Amino acid sequence: MREVKLSDGIITLSPLRLDDAEAHLAGEDEQLVRWLSGGPGTREGVEAYIRHCQEQWDTAGPLRAFGIRVGTDEALAGTIDLRFTVEGSSPGQVNVAYGLYPSWRGRGLATRAVVLASRYAASSGAKEAVIRAEPENVASAAVARRAGFIPGEPPQGEDGTRLDWYIQDLSSLRRQGVTPGRAGS
């Protein structure tokens, strides 16, 4: 697996590892299940997902899943993933999805993670980043706005599901660039 480490001096993003499974399960709560995963995790399911994520890194697949890590011990505070191919997205768009464990919320860490991940996406050729959130998920909308995303017009979902879209043009981030190990502040 490619070693990618992005940091702003407060948080570090690096690919999920199998030894993250326990911390993820311990941090999972009703909000993560509702807004991100769609169902409670099991050790077997989380480990299978992490192996899938590692395979995506190894094969340069369309998914880049990062652990959001904090402190010198790089404690797992949550996850953020980039999907470079998502149904309903246009070519060049990358979907950004994130979640923090309860004890880490309210500190600006999700916003920092979105900024770092967006810089990575820009350096990987994405033109536009999209955060999709259920209209009731006000915390996710707040993160999107703090990270510089603006409300966009979502396409009509085939199943009638409505999601709010927040979009960021990545061209200015592409000029800033990102280097492994340190992504800037």
C-alpha positions as a Markdown table, in Angstrom:
| # | Residue | x | y | z |
|---|---|---|---|---|
| 1 | Met | 0.0 | 0.0 | 0.0 |
| 2 | Arg | 1.3 | 3.4 | -0.9 |
| 3 | Glu | 2.2 | 5.5 | 2.1 |
| 4 | Val | 0.4 | 8.8 | 2.0 |
| 5 | Lys | 0.5 | 11.1 | 5.0 |
| 6 | Leu | -1.0 | 14.6 | 4.8 |
| 7 | Ser | -0.7 | 17.0 | 7.8 |
| 8 | Asp | -1.5 | 20.6 | 8.7 |
| 9 | Gly | 0.3 | 20.4 | 12.0 |
| 10 | Ile | -2.9 | 19.6 | 13.9 |
| 11 | Ile | -4.3 | 16.6 | 12.1 |
| 12 | Thr | -2.8 | 14.0 | 9.9 |
| 13 | Leu | -4.6 | 12.0 | 7.2 |
| 14 | Ser | -3.2 | 8.6 | 6.3 |
| 15 | Pro | -4.8 | 5.5 | 4.8 |
| 16 | Leu | -6.9 | 3.3 | 7.0 |
| 17 | Arg | -5.1 | 0.3 | 8.6 |
| 18 | Leu | -6.5 | -2.9 | 9.9 |
| 19 | Asp | -5.4 | -1.9 | 13.4 |
| 20 | Asp | -7.9 | 1.0 | 13.1 |
| 21 | Ala | -10.9 | -1.3 | 13.3 |
| 22 | Glu | -11.1 | -1.4 | 17.1 |
| 23 | Ala | -10.9 | 2.4 | 17.4 |
| 24 | His | -13.5 | 2.8 | 14.7 |
| 25 | Leu | -15.9 | 0.4 | 16.4 |
| 26 | Ala | -15.4 | 2.1 | 19.8 |
| 27 | Gly | -16.1 | 5.5 | 18.3 |
| 28 | Glu | -19.1 | 4.6 | 16.2 |
| 29 | Asp | -22.3 | 6.2 | 17.4 |
| 30 | Glu | -25.9 | 6.9 | 16.3 |
| 31 | Gln | -24.8 | 10.0 | 14.2 |
| 32 | Leu | -22.1 | 8.1 | 12.3 |
| 33 | Val | -24.5 | 5.3 | 11.6 |
| 34 | Arg | -27.3 | 7.6 | 10.5 |
| 35 | Trp | -25.3 | 10.1 | 8.4 |
| 36 | Leu | -22.3 | 8.0 | 7.1 |
| 37 | Ser | -22.4 | 4.2 | 7.3 |
| 38 | Gly | -26.1 | 3.4 | 7.2 |
| 39 | Gly | -25.8 | 0.6 | 9.8 |
| 40 | Pro | -23.8 | -0.4 | 12.9 |
| 41 | Gly | -20.4 | -1.8 | 12.2 |
| 42 | Thr | -19.1 | -5.3 | 13.1 |
| 43 | Arg | -15.5 | -6.2 | 13.5 |
| 44 | Glu | -15.7 | -8.5 | 10.4 |
| 45 | Gly | -17.5 | -5.8 | 8.4 |
| 46 | Val | -15.1 | -3.0 | 9.4 |
| 47 | Glu | -12.0 | -5.1 | 8.7 |
| 48 | Ala | -13.5 | -6.1 | 5.3 |
| 49 | Tyr | -14.1 | -2.5 | 4.5 |
| 50 | Ile | -10.5 | -1.5 | 5.5 |
| 51 | Arg | -9.1 | -4.3 | 3.3 |
| 52 | His | -11.2 | -3.0 | 0.4 |
| 53 | Cys | -9.8 | 0.5 | 1.1 |
| 54 | Gln | -6.2 | -0.9 | 1.1 |
| 55 | Glu | -6.9 | -2.7 | -2.2 |
| 56 | Gln | -8.2 | 0.6 | -3.7 |
| 57 | Trp | -4.9 | 2.3 | -2.7 |
| 58 | Asp | -2.9 | -0.6 | -4.1 |
| 59 | Thr | -4.7 | -0.6 | -7.4 |
| 60 | Ala | -5.2 | 3.1 | -7.8 |
| 61 | Gly | -8.9 | 2.5 | -7.6 |
| 62 | Pro | -11.5 | 5.4 | -7.3 |
| 63 | Leu | -11.6 | 5.3 | -3.5 |
| 64 | Arg | -9.1 | 7.0 | -1.2 |
| 65 | Ala | -10.1 | 6.4 | 2.5 |
| 66 | Phe | -8.1 | 8.1 | 5.2 |
| 67 | Gly | -8.0 | 7.9 | 8.9 |
| 68 | Ile | -8.2 | 11.4 | 10.6 |
| 69 | Arg | -5.5 | 11.2 | 13.2 |
| 70 | Val | -4.7 | 13.6 | 16.0 |
| 71 | Gly | -1.7 | 14.1 | 18.3 |
| 72 | Thr | 1.8 | 12.6 | 18.4 |
| 73 | Asp | 0.3 | 9.1 | 18.9 |
| 74 | Glu | -2.0 | 9.8 | 15.8 |
| 75 | Ala | -5.1 | 8.7 | 17.6 |
| 76 | Leu | -7.9 | 7.8 | 15.2 |
| 77 | Ala | -10.5 | 10.6 | 15.5 |
| 78 | Gly | -12.6 | 9.7 | 12.4 |
| 79 | Thr | -12.5 | 9.0 | 8.7 |
| 80 | Ile | -12.7 | 10.8 | 5.5 |
| 81 | Asp | -12.9 | 9.4 | 2.0 |
| 82 | Leu | -12.7 | 10.6 | -1.5 |
| 83 | Arg | -14.6 | 8.8 | -4.3 |
| 84 | Phe | -13.4 | 9.8 | -7.7 |
| 85 | Thr | -16.2 | 8.0 | -9.4 |
| 86 | Val | -19.8 | 8.3 | -8.0 |
| 87 | Glu | -23.1 | 7.7 | -9.7 |
| 88 | Gly | -24.6 | 11.1 | -10.5 |
| 89 | Ser | -21.3 | 12.9 | -10.5 |
| 90 | Ser | -19.7 | 14.6 | -13.5 |
| 91 | Pro | -16.2 | 13.7 | -14.8 |
| 92 | Gly | -13.6 | 15.5 | -12.7 |
| 93 | Gln | -15.8 | 15.6 | -9.6 |
| 94 | Val | -14.8 | 13.9 | -6.4 |
| 95 | Asn | -17.2 | 13.1 | -3.6 |
| 96 | Val | -16.0 | 13.9 | -0.1 |
| 97 | Ala | -17.5 | 12.0 | 2.9 |
| 98 | Tyr | -16.4 | 12.3 | 6.5 |
| 99 | Gly | -17.2 | 11.5 | 10.1 |
| 100 | Leu | -15.7 | 12.1 | 13.5 |
| 101 | Tyr | -16.1 | 10.1 | 16.6 |
| 102 | Pro | -18.1 | 11.9 | 19.4 |
| 103 | Ser | -15.2 | 12.8 | 21.6 |
| 104 | Trp | -13.5 | 14.6 | 18.7 |
| 105 | Arg | -16.4 | 16.7 | 17.5 |
| 106 | Gly | -16.7 | 20.4 | 17.9 |
| 107 | Arg | -12.9 | 21.1 | 17.5 |
| 108 | Gly | -12.7 | 22.0 | 13.8 |
| 109 | Leu | -11.0 | 18.7 | 12.9 |
| 110 | Ala | -13.5 | 17.8 | 10.2 |
| 111 | Thr | -13.0 | 21.1 | 8.5 |
| 112 | Arg | -9.3 | 20.6 | 8.6 |
| 113 | Ala | -9.7 | 17.1 | 7.2 |
| 114 | Val | -11.9 | 18.3 | 4.3 |
| 115 | Val | -9.4 | 21.0 | 3.4 |
| 116 | Leu | -6.5 | 18.5 | 3.4 |
| 117 | Ala | -8.4 | 15.9 | 1.5 |
| 118 | Ser | -9.6 | 18.5 | -1.1 |
| 119 | Arg | -6.0 | 19.6 | -1.7 |
| 120 | Tyr | -5.1 | 15.9 | -2.2 |
| 121 | Ala | -8.0 | 15.5 | -4.6 |
| 122 | Ala | -6.9 | 18.6 | -6.5 |
| 123 | Ser | -3.3 | 17.3 | -6.8 |
| 124 | Ser | -4.8 | 14.0 | -8.1 |
| 125 | Gly | -6.5 | 15.7 | -10.9 |
| 126 | Ala | -10.0 | 16.4 | -9.6 |
| 127 | Lys | -11.6 | 19.6 | -10.8 |
| 128 | Glu | -14.4 | 19.9 | -8.3 |
| 129 | Ala | -15.1 | 18.5 | -4.8 |
| 130 | Val | -18.7 | 17.7 | -3.8 |
| 131 | Ile | -20.0 | 17.1 | -0.3 |
| 132 | Arg | -23.5 | 15.6 | -0.3 |
| 133 | Ala | -25.5 | 15.9 | 2.9 |
| 134 | Glu | -29.0 | 15.1 | 4.0 |
| 135 | Pro | -30.8 | 18.4 | 4.6 |
| 136 | Glu | -31.2 | 17.6 | 8.3 |
| 137 | Asn | -27.4 | 17.1 | 8.7 |
| 138 | Val | -26.7 | 20.7 | 9.7 |
| 139 | Ala | -23.3 | 19.8 | 11.2 |
| 140 | Ser | -22.0 | 18.4 | 7.8 |
| 141 | Ala | -23.3 | 21.5 | 6.0 |
| 142 | Ala | -21.5 | 23.7 | 8.5 |
| 143 | Val | -18.2 | 21.8 | 7.9 |
| 144 | Ala | -18.7 | 22.2 | 4.1 |
| 145 | Arg | -19.2 | 25.9 | 4.4 |
| 146 | Arg | -16.2 | 26.4 | 6.8 |
| 147 | Ala | -14.1 | 24.5 | 4.3 |
| 148 | Gly | -15.0 | 26.9 | 1.5 |
| 149 | Phe | -17.7 | 24.9 | -0.2 |
| 150 | Ile | -20.7 | 26.7 | -1.6 |
| 151 | Pro | -24.3 | 25.3 | -2.0 |
| 152 | Gly | -24.8 | 23.8 | -5.4 |
| 153 | Glu | -27.7 | 22.4 | -7.4 |
| 154 | Pro | -28.1 | 18.7 | -6.8 |
| 155 | Pro | -29.2 | 16.5 | -9.7 |
| 156 | Gln | -32.6 | 14.9 | -9.2 |
| 157 | Gly | -32.1 | 11.5 | -7.6 |
| 158 | Glu | -33.8 | 8.6 | -9.4 |
| 159 | Asp | -35.2 | 7.3 | -6.1 |
| 160 | Gly | -36.5 | 10.7 | -5.1 |
| 161 | Thr | -33.9 | 11.1 | -2.3 |
| 162 | Arg | -32.9 | 14.7 | -1.8 |
| 163 | Leu | -29.4 | 15.6 | -0.8 |
| 164 | Asp | -27.9 | 19.0 | -0.4 |
| 165 | Trp | -24.8 | 19.5 | -2.5 |
| 166 | Tyr | -21.9 | 21.7 | -1.5 |
| 167 | Ile | -19.3 | 22.3 | -4.2 |
| 168 | Gln | -15.7 | 23.6 | -4.3 |
| 169 | Asp | -13.8 | 24.5 | -7.4 |
| 170 | Leu | -10.4 | 22.9 | -6.9 |
| 171 | Ser | -8.4 | 24.9 | -9.4 |
| 172 | Ser | -7.0 | 27.3 | -6.8 |
| 173 | Leu | -6.1 | 24.3 | -4.6 |
| 174 | Arg | -4.3 | 22.7 | -7.5 |
| 175 | Arg | -2.0 | 25.7 | -7.8 |
| 176 | Gln | -1.2 | 25.4 | -4.0 |
| 177 | Gly | -0.4 | 21.7 | -4.4 |
| 178 | Val | 0.1 | 19.2 | -1.7 |
| 179 | Thr | 3.2 | 17.2 | -0.8 |
| 180 | Pro | 3.1 | 14.0 | 1.1 |
| 181 | Gly | 4.0 | 14.5 | 4.8 |
| 182 | Arg | 2.9 | 18.1 | 4.9 |
| 183 | Ala | 0.0 | 19.6 | 3.2 |
| 184 | Gly | 0.3 | 23.2 | 4.5 |
| 185 | Ser | -2.1 | 25.0 | 6.8 |
